[in-house]
Amino acid sequence: MQRPSLAEWQLPPFNRWSFWHVRELIATAAELGAAQSGADEPTCARLAAFGRKLGVAFQIQDDIIGIFDSEKN
């Protein structure tokens, strides 16, 4: 049996939702924290963008741990 190419492989819908959910949750927390502290709009937007990148990095790391966690296997 031949494995699908990377272009053909897709995450199940629930995992995609979970992936973006974490990203937006961290972005919102960063943006609201900046706004609450009195930061201007460009700073809030930059922190929201940083939060999205941090959320993606967190989710990738969490997925890798989930795949290779020796206690589960």
Rosetta blueprint (number, residue, H / E / L):
1 M L
2 Q L
3 R L
4 P L
5 S L
6 L L
7 A L
8 E L
9 W L
10 Q L
11 L L
12 P L
13 P H
14 F H
15 N H
16 R H
17 W H
18 S H
19 F H
20 W H
21 H H
22 V H
23 R H
24 E H
25 L H
26 I H
27 A H
28 T H
29 A H
30 A H
31 E H
32 L H
33 G H
34 A H
35 A H
36 Q H
37 S L
38 G L
39 A L
40 D L
41 E H
42 P H
43 T H
44 C H
45 A H
46 R H
47 L H
48 A H
49 A H
50 F H
51 G H
52 R H
53 K H
54 L H
55 G H
56 V H
57 A H
58 F H
59 Q H
60 I H
61 Q H
62 D H
63 D H
64 I H
65 I H
66 G H
67 I H
68 F H
69 D L
70 S L
71 E L
72 K L
73 N L
